């Protein structure tokens, strides 16, 4: 008889009553036989607890103050018993009926893999699909670090319990960027694979991420990565570290720019230049920061153009 490993899905929640039912139903309507659903509520006041009481025969749940999103997810994972773990935010959904089964079967067939992620779609506030199927890039740790790019879509990701125990779970110090910071730690010691299967939907609505906070988080998580004294090549190279930090400032500036925080965006931009001047050509070929350049004084633009000419010949 084939063995079906237990899959534990944690749903962190705070005042998401208007979307929580859809999230829970997407978990409970899966065709996989062994799923443990755990909701960790941070003390909602919007009717969430009434919903959880209606589901309490089918899920586990707690409601108490926590130290942020990552802390809530870690609580749920530590309450869980599954060999395969995931978290699904209380405004996202799994594709039914086969998302969890697909993940579990992949892990059974690929015993060397520690984390998988698949395709997803975006939905609006009412659950209507507003995008084509989004196919992430295959995982590459060097790209993820060097360009501070968030490659793994969290709603479509599943992990072995063992790898999370090995890297010591999510870092509660990161309220934003916590998933990307976790992927980097797993990528250093484990095996991550992309599977081209639609697994989840991500709702585009106001959430926990704030643009200025993300600007700070992407820089901080990159600094944390390079704070590891035992990094293998090429991460132990000074030139690689400078390029990665420069791009982290660039990515932070993009977050700030989207939130219309011009001062923070420009500060990040100039830190990117200072950290790695030879990265200028890359910075100015990124569409979002060419917009920032229009606000720079003409004298500074001329200096930058001269520096770009130098980078093209080096």
C-alpha positions in Angstrom: 0.0 0.0 0.0 1.5 3.4 -0.9 2.4 5.7 1.9 0.8 9.2 2.0 2.9 11.6 4.1 1.0 14.1 6.3 1.0 17.6 4.8 0.5 20.4 7.4 -0.7 23.8 6.0 -0.5 26.8 8.4 -2.7 29.8 7.8 -1.5 32.9 9.6 -4.4 35.3 10.0 -5.3 38.7 11.3 -8.6 40.4 10.4 -9.1 38.5 7.2 -12.7 37.3 7.8 -13.8 38.4 4.3 -11.3 36.0 2.6 -10.6 33.3 5.2 -13.4 31.0 4.1 -12.1 30.8 0.6 -8.6 30.0 1.9 -9.8 27.3 4.2 -12.1 25.7 1.6 -9.2 25.6 -0.9 -7.3 23.5 1.7 -10.2 21.3 2.9 -11.4 20.5 -0.7 -8.1 19.0 -1.7 -8.3 15.4 -2.9 -5.2 14.4 -0.9 -6.2 12.1 2.1 -3.8 13.4 4.8 -3.9 17.2 5.3 -3.6 19.0 8.6 -4.9 22.6 8.6 -3.8 24.9 11.4 -4.9 28.5 11.6 -2.8 30.9 13.8 -4.8 34.0 14.4 -3.2 37.1 15.9 -6.3 38.3 17.8 -8.7 39.3 15.1 -11.7 41.5 15.9 -13.6 41.3 12.6 -15.6 38.0 12.9 -12.7 35.7 12.1 -13.2 33.8 15.4 -16.8 33.0 14.5 -15.6 31.5 11.3 -12.9 29.4 13.0 -15.4 28.1 15.5 -17.6 26.8 12.6 -14.6 24.9 11.2 -13.1 23.7 14.5 -14.0 20.0 13.8 -12.0 20.1 10.6 -9.1 22.4 11.6 -6.9 23.3 14.5 -6.7 26.9 15.5 -5.5 29.3 18.1 -6.0 33.0 18.6 -3.5 35.0 20.6 -1.1 38.0 20.2 2.0 37.2 18.3 5.3 38.8 17.3 4.4 39.2 13.7 3.7 37.1 10.6 6.8 34.9 10.8 6.2 34.2 14.5 2.7 33.1 13.8 3.8 30.7 11.0 6.5 29.3 13.2 3.9 28.7 16.0 1.7 26.8 13.6 4.6 24.7 12.2 5.7 23.8 15.8 2.1 22.7 16.5 2.0 20.6 13.4 2.9 16.9 12.8 3.4 16.8 9.1 6.5 15.7 7.2 5.7 18.2 4.5 4.9 21.8 5.6 3.6 24.9 3.9 1.9 28.2 4.8 -1.0 29.8 2.9 -1.8 33.4 3.8 -5.4 34.0 4.7 -6.2 35.8 1.4 -4.6 33.2 -1.0 -5.9 29.8 -2.2 -4.7 26.5 -3.5 -5.9 25.3 -6.9 -8.4 22.5 -6.2 -8.5 19.6 -6.1 -5.0 18.5 -6.7 -2.4 21.0 -5.5 -1.4 19.2 -2.3 -1.5 15.8 -3.9 0.9 17.1 -6.7 3.3 18.3 -4.1 3.2 15.2 -1.9 3.7 12.9 -4.9 6.6 14.9 -6.1 8.4 14.7 -2.8 7.8 10.9 -2.7 9.3 10.5 -6.2 12.2 12.9 -5.5 13.6 12.1 -2.1 16.6 14.4 -2.6 14.4 17.5 -2.9 13.8 19.7 0.1 11.5 22.5 -1.3 9.3 22.7 -4.4 7.3 25.5 -5.9 5.0 25.7 -8.9 3.0 28.1 -11.0 0.3 30.5 -9.8 -2.3 33.0 -10.9 -3.3 36.4 -9.5 -6.9 37.2 -8.4 -8.6 40.4 -7.5 -10.4 41.1 -4.2 -13.4 39.1 -5.3 -11.4 36.1 -6.4 -11.6 36.7 -10.1 -8.5 35.6 -12.0 -6.7 38.7 -13.4 -3.6 37.2 -14.8 -2.3 34.5 -17.1 -0.6 31.6 -15.4 2.6 33.0 -13.9 5.6 30.6 -14.4 8.5 31.5 -12.1 12.1 31.0 -13.1 13.8 27.8 -12.0 15.7 28.3 -8.8 19.2 29.5 -8.9 20.8 30.6 -5.6 23.5 32.8 -7.3 20.8 34.8 -9.2 18.6 35.1 -6.1 21.5 36.5 -4.0 23.3 38.6 -6.7 20.2 40.4 -7.9 18.0 40.2 -4.8 15.2 38.7 -6.9 12.3 37.0 -5.3 12.1 33.9 -7.5 9.9 31.6 -5.3 6.1 32.4 -5.1 5.3 31.5 -1.5 1.6 30.4 -2.0 2.8 27.6 -4.3 5.7 26.4 -2.2 6.0 23.2 0.0 8.9 22.2 2.2 10.1 19.1 4.0 10.0 19.5 7.8 13.6 18.3 8.0 15.0 21.3 6.0 13.0 23.8 8.1 14.4 22.3 11.3 17.9 22.3 9.8 17.7 26.1 9.0 15.8 27.0 12.1 12.4 28.0 10.6 11.5 31.6 9.6 13.4 34.4 11.2 10.8 36.5 13.2 13.1 39.6 12.9 11.8 39.9 9.3 8.2 41.1 9.0 8.8 41.7 5.3 11.1 39.7 3.1 10.9 36.7 5.5 10.1 34.2 2.7 13.0 35.3 0.5 15.4 35.3 3.5 14.2 31.7 4.2 14.8 30.6 0.6 18.4 31.8 0.7 19.1 29.8 3.9 17.5 26.7 2.4 19.3 27.2 -0.9 22.6 27.1 0.9 22.1 23.7 2.4 19.2 22.0 0.5 17.8 21.3 -2.9 15.0 23.5 -4.4 13.1 22.6 -7.5 10.5 24.3 -9.7 7.7 22.2 -11.0 5.7 23.6 -14.0 2.2 22.9 -12.5 -0.4 25.4 -11.4 -0.7 25.1 -7.6 -2.1 28.3 -6.1 -3.6 31.8 -6.5 -2.4 35.0 -4.9 -4.9 37.7 -4.1 -3.9 41.2 -5.0 -5.1 43.2 -2.0 -3.8 45.3 0.8 -1.5 43.1 2.9 1.3 43.1 5.3 4.0 44.5 2.9 4.8 48.2 3.1 7.1 49.7 0.4 9.5 51.5 2.7 9.7 48.5 5.0 10.5 46.2 2.1 13.2 48.6 1.0 14.8 48.2 4.4 14.2 44.4 4.5 15.8 43.5 1.2 19.0 45.2 2.2 19.0 43.7 5.7 18.4 40.2 4.5 21.2 40.5 2.0 23.5 41.7 4.7 22.5 38.8 6.9 23.3 36.4 4.1 26.8 37.7 3.8 27.2 37.7 7.5 27.6 33.9 7.3 31.3 33.2 7.8 31.2 29.9 6.0 29.8 30.9 2.6 31.1 28.8 -0.4 32.3 30.3 -3.7 31.3 32.6 -5.3 29.6 34.1 -2.3 32.8 34.5 -0.4 34.2 36.9 -3.1 34.3 40.6 -2.2 33.4 41.7 -5.7 30.4 39.4 -5.7 29.3 40.7 -2.3 29.6 44.4 -3.5 27.6 43.7 -6.6 24.9 41.9 -4.6 24.7 44.6 -2.0 24.4 47.2 -4.8 21.6 45.4 -6.3 19.9 45.0 -2.9 19.9 48.8 -2.6 18.5 49.0 -6.1 15.7 46.6 -5.3 15.0 48.5 -2.1 14.8 51.7 -4.1 12.3 50.1 -6.5 10.0 49.2 -3.5 10.3 52.8 -2.1 9.7 54.3 -5.6 6.5 52.2 -6.0 5.3 53.6 -2.7 6.1 57.2 -3.9 8.8 57.6 -1.2 11.2 59.6 -3.4 13.7 60.5 -0.7 14.2 56.8 0.3 14.3 55.7 -3.3 17.1 58.2 -4.1 19.0 57.3 -0.9 19.0 53.6 -2.0 20.0 54.6 -5.5 23.1 56.5 -4.3 24.0 53.7 -1.9 23.9 51.3 -4.8 26.3 53.6 -6.7 28.6 54.0 -3.7 28.7 50.2 -3.0 29.6 49.2 -6.6 30.2 52.1 -9.1 30.7 49.6 -11.9 27.1 48.5 -11.4 25.9 51.8 -12.9 25.4 50.4 -16.4 23.1 47.7 -14.9 21.2 50.2 -12.8 20.4 52.4 -15.7 19.3 49.6 -18.0 16.6 48.7 -15.4 13.4 50.4 -16.5 12.2 51.5 -13.1 15.3 53.5 -12.1 15.5 55.3 -15.4 12.5 57.1 -14.1 14.4 58.1 -10.9 17.2 59.4 -13.1 14.8 62.1 -14.6 14.8 63.8 -11.2 18.6 64.0 -10.9 20.4 67.4 -11.4 21.8 67.8 -14.9 25.4 68.1 -13.6 25.0 64.7 -11.8 23.6 63.2 -14.9 26.6 64.3 -16.9 28.9 62.7 -14.3 26.9 59.5 -14.4 27.0 59.4 -18.2 30.8 59.7 -18.1 31.0 56.9 -15.6 28.7 54.8 -17.8 31.1 55.3 -20.7 33.9 54.0 -18.5 31.9 50.9 -17.5 31.2 50.1 -21.1 34.9 49.9 -21.8 36.0 48.0 -18.7 
